[in-house]
Amino acid sequence: MKSVFKTIRITMTVCSLLILSTNTHSSDDRVRMLVIDQIPYAFENEEGEKTGLLLDIMSEIQELSQVGLPIKPIPLKRLLSTMLLDFKACSLLANSPLVNDNFDLVESIGYKMTGGILPLAGSNLSDYSSLKGKSIAVPLGVRFDNKFHNDTTLNKISAPHYINGIKMMIRGRVDAVAGAIPVLKYLFKKEGFDTSFFGSPLILVNKEMYLACSFNLTKTERVKLQQAVIELKSNGEIEKILDRYLGPSHQ
């Protein structure tokens, strides 16, 4: 009989631990708020403060909606893989095919991200065929479409990060750099070069930026986040942040 009672007590203890574990998990089942760890999206400034275009916008969204865990900047590839693991998560992303197919585009932030090739001043990039014969720095992770990615006739030189491609062009090692045009221009400015250093970009993609989330948010979370973005667009707060980092033209 004692062994029976002992078995019952052990079973009840195990069940209690399982219930406690489940409740602990669900009590912190908040939305992961992620942004791309890349200048000017999210970075540490000279004063050691966390700042950045997307970080500031996401901070405003979170403050207004009161949804989510503390915002975490991480590299783009890890950010996407985290969201694809079916976590409750949100980020600010361009509507690429991967994003469209796998995430819930909750609301546009009212900004289009242009991507393409930024050449040295004097280099005329009138169309795609004008890339022939040019040396192009391509930062790791930059991919516009299969045409550019798979084109072996182009002289593409791999660079670990955007800043490496920028410095290659400054030193005359390449004729152009591929990437998000606003990011490239921002980095050139940070390096002390104005618009006279480079020519007109060849735009290859023009994508709308969205608050994109995994599909397993609650209806309440989604509505709060969507309403926050709509309000921040209507009161001009997102526009102010874009102006602060990219200038009035957003180019």
N, C-alpha and C positions, 0 to 999 in steps of 0.2 A: 504493500500500500504506500509506504514511504517513497518508493521509487516512482510510483505513479504521480504523487504530488510533486515530486522533484521535477519530473518531466513536464508537468503542467506549468510549474513556475518558470522553467527555462523557456518554454514555448511563449508564455506571456511576456517575458523579458525581451525575447527576440522581436516579437510583434511590436512591443512598445518602442524599441529602438528603430524599427523600420518606419513606424508612423512618425517618430521624431525626426528621422532623417528626411522623410518626404516633406514634412511641414517646414523644416529648415530650408530645403531647396526652394519650395514654392514661395516662402516669405521673401526671398531675395531674387525672385524670378523677374528681375527688371531688365529693361532693354539696354543692350550694349550700344553705346554711342561712339562711333568710330570716325576718324578723319584721316586723310592721307598724310603721312609724315614726309612732307616734301615742301621746300621753300617754293612759293610763298603760301602754300596751303596751311601748313602747321610747322612751326619751328621755334627755336629758342633765340631770342634777340640778344643784343650785346649786353643788356642788363640782366640776362639770365631768366627773362620772363617768357612764358609760353604765349605765343601769339600766332597770327596767320589768318589768311582770308577765310578758309573753310572752318577753322577752329572758332573764329569769332562769330561766323554765321550760325554754326551749330550751338554755340553757347547761348546765343539769343533765342534759338528755337527751344533749347532745353529749359531756359529760365522761364519762358512764357508758357510752355506746355507742362512743366513740372514732371516730365517723363524721362526716365533713363538713369543709368549709372554715370559716374564721372566720365567725361569725354576722354578718349584714349587715341592719340595719334600713333599709327603703325604703318609700315610700308604697304603699298598698294596690293602686292601679291598676297601678303598675309591677311590683309583686310578682307579681300574677296574670299579667300579660303575660309576665314572665320565665319563670314556670313553664309557661305555655302554649307557649313556644317549644321545648319538648321538651328543655330542659336537665335534668340530674339535679339535682333541687331538692326541698327540704322546707320547710314552714311550719306554723304553728299557725293553723287556720282553722275557722270555723263551717261546718256542713254545709248550705250553701246549694245551690240547684239547680246553679249553675255549678261549685261545688266537687265535688258528687256526680258530675256528668257527666264531669269532666275529670281528676280526680286520684284517687290511691289513698289511701283513708282507712285509714291504717296502724293507728292505735289512738286511741281516745277518751282525753282527758286527765282525764276525770271532772268536767267542769265545763260547765254550760249557760249560754250567753250570751243574755241577754234583751234584746230591742230593742223600742222603742216610743216613746211620747210622755210626757215628764216636764213636768207643768204647775206653775204657781205655786200656792202654798198657797191653798186656798179654791176652786180650780177643780176641779169634779167631773167626772172623765172616767170615766163608768160603762161606756160602750161606744163603738163606732166613731162612731155618730151624734152623740155629744156633742162631737165635734171641730168640728162645724159652728159657724161664728161665732167660732172661736178663731183667733188669729194664731199660726202655728207656724214657728219657725226650723228650717230643714232644712239641716244641714251638707252640703257637697259630698261625694258618694259614698255618703250614707245612702240605702239603698233596701231596704225590707222586703219588698214584694211589688208586683205590678202594680196592685192595687186602690188602694193609697195613692199610688203613684208617678204613676198616670194620673188621679187624682181632681182634676179642675179646679174642683170646687165648694168645695174647702178653700182657706183663705187661707195658702198656704205661702210663706215668705220665705227665699230662698237665703242661706246663710252660707258663707264660704270654708272655715272649719274649725270643729271643735267649740267651741273657746274663743270664737269670734266669736258663735256662737249663745248660749252661756252669758252673755256680756256683754250681748247684746241683751235677754235676759230679766231680768238684774239691773237694767238701765236702764229697764225697763218698756216696751220697744218691742214685745215679743211676750208672749203668754200661756203659751207652752210651747216646748220644744225636742225635736226628734226625734233618735233615735240609740240607741246601746247604753246601756242604763240604768246599768250599773256605771261606765262611762266618764263619763257626765254627772254622777253623784253624786260621783265622785272629783274632777272638775274644780271643782264647786261648793265642795267642801271645801277645795281648794287656794286658792280665791278668798276663803275666810273665811266661807262660808255653811254653816250646819248644816241638818239635815233639816227644820227648822221653816219654811224658806224655800220649799220645794216640797211639792206634794201627792202623792198616790198615782199612780204611773205607769199609763198604759194600755198593757198588754203586747200587742204585735202579732205578735212572733215569739219563739220559745224554741228555740234551736239548740244542739246538742251541739258542743263544740269538739274537734277532732281534730288529731293529727299527720298532716298530709296531704302526700303526696309525688307526684312525677311517676312514671309507670309504668316508667321505664327504670332504676331502681335494681337493683343485683344482689340476688340472694336473700339473700346474707350481710348486706349493708347493711340490707336491710329487716328481717330477723330481729333484728339487733343493736338497731336503733332501736325496734322494737316491744317487745322485752324490756326496754329501758331505761325506756320509758314505764310499762309494767306494774309494774316494780320501784318507780319513783318514786311511783306511786299507792299501792302496798301499804305502803310505808314512811312515807307521810304527807308526803313532801317537797313534792309539788305543792300539797297542802292548806295547808301552812305559807306558801308563796309567795302563794297566793290570799288567805289571812288577812292577810298583811302589807300588801297593796295595797288590798283591798276590804273588809276587816273580816270577822268571823266569819260574818256572814249571807250574804256574797258578793253583796250587793245594793247 
